[in-house]
């Protein structure tokens, strides 16, 4: 697994995923909020399987 998520993309995934997961726990988004685990985990791991399939990367060229 090569890292293909970097910088602002990674921060946004973690923030969005954490907010959706917290809404699933304490807020009005019951089961759908658990989908927030997908961007949260991909942000924490720095790897997105969809990016891998599409041969995309948000890492800077120097990384």
PyMOL Python script that loads the backbone (N, CA, C, O; Angstrom):
from pymol import cmd

cmd.read_pdbstr("""\
ATOM      1  N   UNK A   1       0.838  -1.180   0.000  1.00  0.00           N
ATOM      2  CA  UNK A   1       0.000   0.000   0.000  1.00  0.00           C
ATOM      3  C   UNK A   1       0.883   1.243   0.000  1.00  0.00           C
ATOM      4  O   UNK A   1       1.573   1.526   0.979  1.00  0.00           O
ATOM      5  N   UNK A   2       0.854   1.961  -1.080  1.00  0.00           N
ATOM      6  CA  UNK A   2       1.607   3.209  -1.182  1.00  0.00           C
ATOM      7  C   UNK A   2       0.721   4.370  -0.750  1.00  0.00           C
ATOM      8  O   UNK A   2      -0.483   4.367  -1.008  1.00  0.00           O
ATOM      9  N   UNK A   3       1.306   5.348  -0.104  1.00  0.00           N
ATOM     10  CA  UNK A   3       0.571   6.543   0.285  1.00  0.00           C
ATOM     11  C   UNK A   3       0.178   7.319  -0.965  1.00  0.00           C
ATOM     12  O   UNK A   3       1.027   7.596  -1.812  1.00  0.00           O
ATOM     13  N   UNK A   4      -1.098   7.674  -1.090  1.00  0.00           N
ATOM     14  CA  UNK A   4      -1.549   8.454  -2.242  1.00  0.00           C
ATOM     15  C   UNK A   4      -2.482   9.601  -1.840  1.00  0.00           C
ATOM     16  O   UNK A   4      -3.064  10.263  -2.699  1.00  0.00           O
ATOM     17  N   UNK A   5      -2.619   9.830  -0.536  1.00  0.00           N
ATOM     18  CA  UNK A   5      -3.446  10.927  -0.025  1.00  0.00           C
ATOM     19  C   UNK A   5      -2.535  11.820   0.803  1.00  0.00           C
ATOM     20  O   UNK A   5      -1.889  11.351   1.740  1.00  0.00           O
ATOM     21  N   UNK A   6      -2.480  13.092   0.467  1.00  0.00           N
ATOM     22  CA  UNK A   6      -1.591  13.966   1.201  1.00  0.00           C
ATOM     23  C   UNK A   6      -2.156  15.345   1.414  1.00  0.00           C
ATOM     24  O   UNK A   6      -3.144  15.737   0.793  1.00  0.00           O
ATOM     25  N   UNK A   7      -1.523  16.066   2.292  1.00  0.00           N
ATOM     26  CA  UNK A   7      -1.811  17.475   2.535  1.00  0.00           C
ATOM     27  C   UNK A   7      -3.233  17.792   2.928  1.00  0.00           C
ATOM     28  O   UNK A   7      -3.799  17.183   3.837  1.00  0.00           O
ATOM     29  N   UNK A   8      -3.802  18.757   2.226  1.00  0.00           N
ATOM     30  CA  UNK A   8      -5.143  19.253   2.526  1.00  0.00           C
ATOM     31  C   UNK A   8      -6.186  18.147   2.357  1.00  0.00           C
ATOM     32  O   UNK A   8      -7.148  18.086   3.123  1.00  0.00           O
ATOM     33  N   UNK A   9      -6.013  17.290   1.381  1.00  0.00           N
ATOM     34  CA  UNK A   9      -6.938  16.177   1.148  1.00  0.00           C
ATOM     35  C   UNK A   9      -7.018  15.289   2.393  1.00  0.00           C
ATOM     36  O   UNK A   9      -8.103  14.880   2.807  1.00  0.00           O
ATOM     37  N   UNK A  10      -5.876  15.004   2.971  1.00  0.00           N
ATOM     38  CA  UNK A  10      -5.815  14.153   4.170  1.00  0.00           C
ATOM     39  C   UNK A  10      -6.510  14.812   5.358  1.00  0.00           C
ATOM     40  O   UNK A  10      -7.277  14.165   6.071  1.00  0.00           O
ATOM     41  N   UNK A  11      -6.243  16.088   5.568  1.00  0.00           N
ATOM     42  CA  UNK A  11      -6.855  16.828   6.676  1.00  0.00           C
ATOM     43  C   UNK A  11      -8.374  16.884   6.507  1.00  0.00           C
ATOM     44  O   UNK A  11      -9.117  16.700   7.471  1.00  0.00           O
ATOM     45  N   UNK A  12      -8.829  17.138   5.281  1.00  0.00           N
ATOM     46  CA  UNK A  12     -10.273  17.220   5.032  1.00  0.00           C
ATOM     47  C   UNK A  12     -10.949  15.862   5.238  1.00  0.00           C
ATOM     48  O   UNK A  12     -12.053  15.804   5.779  1.00  0.00           O
ATOM     49  N   UNK A  13     -10.313  14.784   4.823  1.00  0.00           N
ATOM     50  CA  UNK A  13     -10.874  13.449   5.025  1.00  0.00           C
ATOM     51  C   UNK A  13     -11.016  13.130   6.511  1.00  0.00           C
ATOM     52  O   UNK A  13     -12.042  12.605   6.943  1.00  0.00           O
ATOM     53  N   UNK A  14      -9.987  13.447   7.287  1.00  0.00           N
ATOM     54  CA  UNK A  14     -10.012  13.167   8.717  1.00  0.00           C
ATOM     55  C   UNK A  14     -11.099  13.989   9.399  1.00  0.00           C
ATOM     56  O   UNK A  14     -11.856  13.461  10.214  1.00  0.00           O
ATOM     57  N   UNK A  15     -11.182  15.282   9.072  1.00  0.00           N
ATOM     58  CA  UNK A  15     -12.190  16.152   9.684  1.00  0.00           C
ATOM     59  C   UNK A  15     -13.603  15.717   9.322  1.00  0.00           C
ATOM     60  O   UNK A  15     -14.460  15.609  10.199  1.00  0.00           O
ATOM     61  N   UNK A  16     -13.855  15.468   8.044  1.00  0.00           N
ATOM     62  CA  UNK A  16     -15.182  15.056   7.598  1.00  0.00           C
ATOM     63  C   UNK A  16     -15.563  13.701   8.190  1.00  0.00           C
ATOM     64  O   UNK A  16     -16.677  13.526   8.686  1.00  0.00           O
ATOM     65  N   UNK A  17     -14.649  12.759   8.139  1.00  0.00           N
ATOM     66  CA  UNK A  17     -14.927  11.429   8.674  1.00  0.00           C
ATOM     67  C   UNK A  17     -15.192  11.438  10.157  1.00  0.00           C
ATOM     68  O   UNK A  17     -16.108  10.766  10.630  1.00  0.00           O
ATOM     69  N   UNK A  18     -14.400  12.193  10.903  1.00  0.00           N
ATOM     70  CA  UNK A  18     -14.595  12.274  12.352  1.00  0.00           C
ATOM     71  C   UNK A  18     -15.935  12.924  12.680  1.00  0.00           C
ATOM     72  O   UNK A  18     -16.644  12.463  13.575  1.00  0.00           O
ATOM     73  N   UNK A  19     -16.288  13.991  11.965  1.00  0.00           N
ATOM     74  CA  UNK A  19     -17.568  14.655  12.219  1.00  0.00           C
ATOM     75  C   UNK A  19     -18.751  13.742  11.920  1.00  0.00           C
ATOM     76  O   UNK A  19     -19.707  13.696  12.694  1.00  0.00           O
ATOM     77  N   UNK A  20     -18.700  13.020  10.810  1.00  0.00           N
ATOM     78  CA  UNK A  20     -19.795  12.103  10.473  1.00  0.00           C
ATOM     79  C   UNK A  20     -19.902  10.971  11.491  1.00  0.00           C
ATOM     80  O   UNK A  20     -21.007  10.598  11.888  1.00  0.00           O
ATOM     81  N   UNK A  21     -18.776  10.427  11.912  1.00  0.00           N
ATOM     82  CA  UNK A  21     -18.799   9.351  12.905  1.00  0.00           C
ATOM     83  C   UNK A  21     -19.337   9.859  14.241  1.00  0.00           C
ATOM     84  O   UNK A  21     -20.100   9.158  14.905  1.00  0.00           O
ATOM     85  N   UNK A  22     -18.952  11.061  14.638  1.00  0.00           N
ATOM     86  CA  UNK A  22     -19.471  11.622  15.886  1.00  0.00           C
ATOM     87  C   UNK A  22     -20.967  11.893  15.802  1.00  0.00           C
ATOM     88  O   UNK A  22     -21.686  11.713  16.785  1.00  0.00           O
ATOM     89  N   UNK A  23     -21.439  12.323  14.637  1.00  0.00           N
ATOM     90  CA  UNK A  23     -22.876  12.512  14.459  1.00  0.00           C
ATOM     91  C   UNK A  23     -23.615  11.179  14.538  1.00  0.00           C
ATOM     92  O   UNK A  23     -24.749  11.130  15.013  1.00  0.00           O
ATOM     93  N   UNK A  24     -22.991  10.112  14.082  1.00  0.00           N
ATOM     94  CA  UNK A  24     -23.613   8.790  14.169  1.00  0.00           C
ATOM     95  C   UNK A  24     -23.732   8.342  15.621  1.00  0.00           C
ATOM     96  O   UNK A  24     -24.683   7.652  15.990  1.00  0.00           O
ATOM     97  N   UNK A  25     -22.766   8.736  16.436  1.00  0.00           N
ATOM     98  CA  UNK A  25     -22.772   8.331  17.845  1.00  0.00           C
ATOM     99  C   UNK A  25     -23.729   9.202  18.658  1.00  0.00           C
ATOM    100  O   UNK A  25     -24.556   8.683  19.408  1.00  0.00           O
ATOM    101  N   UNK A  26     -23.618  10.530  18.510  1.00  0.00           N
ATOM    102  CA  UNK A  26     -24.349  11.444  19.383  1.00  0.00           C
ATOM    103  C   UNK A  26     -25.418  12.269  18.699  1.00  0.00           C
ATOM    104  O   UNK A  26     -26.156  12.990  19.371  1.00  0.00           O
ATOM    105  N   UNK A  27     -25.520  12.187  17.408  1.00  0.00           N
ATOM    106  CA  UNK A  27     -26.431  13.097  16.725  1.00  0.00           C
ATOM    107  C   UNK A  27     -27.514  12.396  15.930  1.00  0.00           C
ATOM    108  O   UNK A  27     -27.823  11.228  16.166  1.00  0.00           O
ATOM    109  N   UNK A  28     -28.077  13.115  14.997  1.00  0.00           N
ATOM    110  CA  UNK A  28     -29.219  12.613  14.239  1.00  0.00           C
ATOM    111  C   UNK A  28     -28.871  11.628  13.124  1.00  0.00           C
ATOM    112  O   UNK A  28     -29.764  10.944  12.624  1.00  0.00           O
ATOM    113  N   UNK A  29     -27.630  11.535  12.728  1.00  0.00           N
ATOM    114  CA  UNK A  29     -27.247  10.627  11.643  1.00  0.00           C
ATOM    115  C   UNK A  29     -26.970   9.237  12.207  1.00  0.00           C
ATOM    116  O   UNK A  29     -25.843   8.959  12.617  1.00  0.00           O
ATOM    117  N   UNK A  30     -27.944   8.382  12.236  1.00  0.00           N
ATOM    118  CA  UNK A  30     -27.723   7.070  12.833  1.00  0.00           C
ATOM    119  C   UNK A  30     -26.848   6.168  11.971  1.00  0.00           C
ATOM    120  O   UNK A  30     -25.627   6.219  12.125  1.00  0.00           O
ATOM    121  N   UNK A  31     -27.383   5.355  11.085  1.00  0.00           N
ATOM    122  CA  UNK A  31     -26.504   4.429  10.371  1.00  0.00           C
ATOM    123  C   UNK A  31     -25.651   5.083   9.287  1.00  0.00           C
ATOM    124  O   UNK A  31     -24.531   4.636   9.040  1.00  0.00           O
ATOM    125  N   UNK A  32     -26.149   6.119   8.644  1.00  0.00           N
ATOM    126  CA  UNK A  32     -25.406   6.734   7.543  1.00  0.00           C
ATOM    127  C   UNK A  32     -24.137   7.429   8.019  1.00  0.00           C
ATOM    128  O   UNK A  32     -23.183   7.556   7.251  1.00  0.00           O
ATOM    129  N   UNK A  33     -24.106   7.870   9.237  1.00  0.00           N
ATOM    130  CA  UNK A  33     -22.915   8.529   9.766  1.00  0.00           C
ATOM    131  C   UNK A  33     -21.715   7.605   9.847  1.00  0.00           C
ATOM    132  O   UNK A  33     -20.570   8.056   9.814  1.00  0.00           O
ATOM    133  N   UNK A  34     -21.982   6.298   9.952  1.00  0.00           N
ATOM    134  CA  UNK A  34     -20.868   5.350  10.020  1.00  0.00           C
ATOM    135  C   UNK A  34     -20.084   5.290   8.720  1.00  0.00           C
ATOM    136  O   UNK A  34     -18.960   4.786   8.699  1.00  0.00           O
ATOM    137  N   UNK A  35     -20.655   5.793   7.642  1.00  0.00           N
ATOM    138  CA  UNK A  35     -19.895   5.885   6.390  1.00  0.00           C
ATOM    139  C   UNK A  35     -18.729   6.862   6.531  1.00  0.00           C
ATOM    140  O   UNK A  35     -17.799   6.848   5.724  1.00  0.00           O
ATOM    141  N   UNK A  36     -18.784   7.704   7.553  1.00  0.00           N
ATOM    142  CA  UNK A  36     -17.687   8.624   7.830  1.00  0.00           C
ATOM    143  C   UNK A  36     -16.396   7.910   8.196  1.00  0.00           C
ATOM    144  O   UNK A  36     -15.320   8.507   8.156  1.00  0.00           O
ATOM    145  N   UNK A  37     -16.500   6.632   8.552  1.00  0.00           N
ATOM    146  CA  UNK A  37     -15.289   5.868   8.863  1.00  0.00           C
ATOM    147  C   UNK A  37     -14.416   5.665   7.625  1.00  0.00           C
ATOM    148  O   UNK A  37     -13.200   5.506   7.739  1.00  0.00           O
ATOM    149  N   UNK A  38     -15.031   5.671   6.453  1.00  0.00           N
ATOM    150  CA  UNK A  38     -14.263   5.469   5.212  1.00  0.00           C
ATOM    151  C   UNK A  38     -13.279   6.617   4.980  1.00  0.00           C
ATOM    152  O   UNK A  38     -12.084   6.363   4.835  1.00  0.00           O
ATOM    153  N   UNK A  39     -13.744   7.885   4.939  1.00  0.00           N
ATOM    154  CA  UNK A  39     -12.760   8.957   4.763  1.00  0.00           C
ATOM    155  C   UNK A  39     -11.834   9.111   5.970  1.00  0.00           C
ATOM    156  O   UNK A  39     -10.672   9.488   5.817  1.00  0.00           O
ATOM    157  N   UNK A  40     -12.344   8.820   7.167  1.00  0.00           N
ATOM    158  CA  UNK A  40     -11.500   8.921   8.357  1.00  0.00           C
ATOM    159  C   UNK A  40     -10.327   7.945   8.265  1.00  0.00           C
ATOM    160  O   UNK A  40      -9.178   8.335   8.473  1.00  0.00           O
ATOM    161  N   UNK A  41     -10.608   6.699   7.958  1.00  0.00           N
ATOM    162  CA  UNK A  41      -9.541   5.699   7.866  1.00  0.00           C
ATOM    163  C   UNK A  41      -8.595   5.964   6.698  1.00  0.00           C
ATOM    164  O   UNK A  41      -7.383   5.790   6.828  1.00  0.00           O
ATOM    165  N   UNK A  42      -9.143   6.384   5.560  1.00  0.00           N
ATOM    166  CA  UNK A  42      -8.256   6.663   4.424  1.00  0.00           C
ATOM    167  C   UNK A  42      -7.376   7.875   4.708  1.00  0.00           C
ATOM    168  O   UNK A  42      -6.232   7.926   4.256  1.00  0.00           O
ATOM    169  N   UNK A  43      -7.893   8.848   5.450  1.00  0.00           N
ATOM    170  CA  UNK A  43      -7.076   9.999   5.838  1.00  0.00           C
ATOM    171  C   UNK A  43      -5.995   9.627   6.836  1.00  0.00           C
ATOM    172  O   UNK A  43      -4.860  10.092   6.737  1.00  0.00           O
ATOM    173  N   UNK A  44      -6.352   8.785   7.800  1.00  0.00           N
ATOM    174  CA  UNK A  44      -5.370   8.376   8.804  1.00  0.00           C
ATOM    175  C   UNK A  44      -4.285   7.482   8.207  1.00  0.00           C
ATOM    176  O   UNK A  44      -3.116   7.584   8.580  1.00  0.00           O
ATOM    177  N   UNK A  45      -4.672   6.613   7.286  1.00  0.00           N
ATOM    178  CA  UNK A  45      -3.698   5.720   6.666  1.00  0.00           C
ATOM    179  C   UNK A  45      -2.940   6.376   5.517  1.00  0.00           C
ATOM    180  O   UNK A  45      -1.845   5.943   5.160  1.00  0.00           O
ATOM    181  N   UNK A  46      -3.530   7.427   4.939  1.00  0.00           N
ATOM    182  CA  UNK A  46      -2.882   8.096   3.813  1.00  0.00           C
ATOM    183  C   UNK A  46      -3.014   7.321   2.517  1.00  0.00           C
ATOM    184  O   UNK A  46      -2.256   7.544   1.573  1.00  0.00           O
ATOM    185  N   UNK A  47      -3.974   6.414   2.470  1.00  0.00           N
ATOM    186  CA  UNK A  47      -4.170   5.582   1.280  1.00  0.00           C
ATOM    187  C   UNK A  47      -5.654   5.525   0.936  1.00  0.00           C
ATOM    188  O   UNK A  47      -6.497   5.288   1.801  1.00  0.00           O
ATOM    189  N   UNK A  48      -5.959   5.747  -0.334  1.00  0.00           N
ATOM    190  CA  UNK A  48      -7.331   5.669  -0.824  1.00  0.00           C
ATOM    191  C   UNK A  48      -7.388   4.622  -1.940  1.00  0.00           C
ATOM    192  O   UNK A  48      -6.756   4.801  -2.981  1.00  0.00           O
ATOM    193  N   UNK A  49      -8.137   3.530  -1.737  1.00  0.00           N
ATOM    194  CA  UNK A  49      -8.226   2.507  -2.783  1.00  0.00           C
ATOM    195  C   UNK A  49      -8.794   3.033  -4.102  1.00  0.00           C
ATOM    196  O   UNK A  49      -8.371   2.598  -5.174  1.00  0.00           O
ATOM    197  N   UNK A  50      -9.738   3.955  -4.032  1.00  0.00           N
ATOM    198  CA  UNK A  50     -10.305   4.529  -5.263  1.00  0.00           C
ATOM    199  C   UNK A  50      -9.237   5.300  -6.031  1.00  0.00           C
ATOM    200  O   UNK A  50      -9.176   5.213  -7.257  1.00  0.00           O
ATOM    201  N   UNK A  51      -8.401   6.049  -5.330  1.00  0.00           N
ATOM    202  CA  UNK A  51      -7.308   6.767  -5.990  1.00  0.00           C
ATOM    203  C   UNK A  51      -6.356   5.770  -6.652  1.00  0.00           C
ATOM    204  O   UNK A  51      -5.857   6.014  -7.750  1.00  0.00           O
ATOM    205  N   UNK A  52      -6.112   4.654  -5.979  1.00  0.00           N
ATOM    206  CA  UNK A  52      -5.213   3.635  -6.534  1.00  0.00           C
ATOM    207  C   UNK A  52      -5.771   3.084  -7.846  1.00  0.00           C
ATOM    208  O   UNK A  52      -5.034   2.934  -8.821  1.00  0.00           O
ATOM    209  N   UNK A  53      -7.063   2.784  -7.870  1.00  0.00           N
ATOM    210  CA  UNK A  53      -7.697   2.254  -9.090  1.00  0.00           C
ATOM    211  C   UNK A  53      -7.668   3.270 -10.236  1.00  0.00           C
ATOM    212  O   UNK A  53      -7.488   2.911 -11.400  1.00  0.00           O
ATOM    213  N   UNK A  54      -7.850   4.544  -9.878  1.00  0.00           N
ATOM    214  CA  UNK A  54      -7.879   5.605 -10.886  1.00  0.00           C
ATOM    215  C   UNK A  54      -6.494   6.187 -11.177  1.00  0.00           C
ATOM    216  O   UNK A  54      -6.356   7.088 -12.004  1.00  0.00           O
ATOM    217  N   UNK A  55      -5.477   5.671 -10.496  1.00  0.00           N
ATOM    218  CA  UNK A  55      -4.094   6.141 -10.640  1.00  0.00           C
ATOM    219  C   UNK A  55      -3.963   7.631 -10.332  1.00  0.00           C
ATOM    220  O   UNK A  55      -3.278   8.367 -11.043  1.00  0.00           O
ATOM    221  N   UNK A  56      -4.631   8.061  -9.258  1.00  0.00           N
ATOM    222  CA  UNK A  56      -4.562   9.444  -8.800  1.00  0.00           C
ATOM    223  C   UNK A  56      -3.723   9.536  -7.535  1.00  0.00           C
ATOM    224  O   UNK A  56      -3.524   8.540  -6.839  1.00  0.00           O
ATOM    225  N   UNK A  57      -3.237  10.723  -7.245  1.00  0.00           N
ATOM    226  CA  UNK A  57      -2.517  10.981  -6.024  1.00  0.00           C
ATOM    227  C   UNK A  57      -2.596  12.467  -5.706  1.00  0.00           C
ATOM    228  O   UNK A  57      -2.513  13.305  -6.604  1.00  0.00           O
ATOM    229  N   UNK A  58      -2.755  12.793  -4.426  1.00  0.00           N
ATOM    230  CA  UNK A  58      -2.750  14.195  -4.020  1.00  0.00           C
ATOM    231  C   UNK A  58      -1.456  14.541  -3.273  1.00  0.00           C
ATOM    232  O   UNK A  58      -1.361  15.595  -2.643  1.00  0.00           O
ATOM    233  N   UNK A  59      -0.481  13.663  -3.346  1.00  0.00           N
ATOM    234  CA  UNK A  59       0.817  13.955  -2.762  1.00  0.00           C
ATOM    235  C   UNK A  59       1.578  14.899  -3.672  1.00  0.00           C
ATOM    236  O   UNK A  59       1.391  14.888  -4.889  1.00  0.00           O
ATOM    237  N   UNK A  60       2.434  15.715  -3.080  1.00  0.00           N
ATOM    238  CA  UNK A  60       3.304  16.579  -3.883  1.00  0.00           C
ATOM    239  C   UNK A  60       4.360  15.714  -4.562  1.00  0.00           C
ATOM    240  O   UNK A  60       4.686  14.632  -4.074  1.00  0.00           O
ATOM    241  N   UNK A  61       4.876  16.171  -5.648  1.00  0.00           N
ATOM    242  CA  UNK A  61       5.852  15.414  -6.435  1.00  0.00           C
ATOM    243  C   UNK A  61       7.100  15.046  -5.629  1.00  0.00           C
ATOM    244  O   UNK A  61       7.727  14.023  -5.902  1.00  0.00           O
ATOM    245  N   UNK A  62       7.465  15.861  -4.646  1.00  0.00           N
ATOM    246  CA  UNK A  62       8.660  15.621  -3.858  1.00  0.00           C
ATOM    247  C   UNK A  62       8.491  14.530  -2.810  1.00  0.00           C
ATOM    248  O   UNK A  62       9.487  14.071  -2.251  1.00  0.00           O
ATOM    249  N   UNK A  63       7.260  14.095  -2.523  1.00  0.00           N
ATOM    250  CA  UNK A  63       7.016  13.083  -1.480  1.00  0.00           C
ATOM    251  C   UNK A  63       7.135  11.688  -2.018  1.00  0.00           C
ATOM    252  O   UNK A  63       6.961  10.723  -1.274  1.00  0.00           O
TER     253      UNK A  63
END
""", "prot")
cmd.dss("prot")
cmd.show_as("cartoon", "prot")
cmd.util.cbc("prot")
cmd.orient("prot")
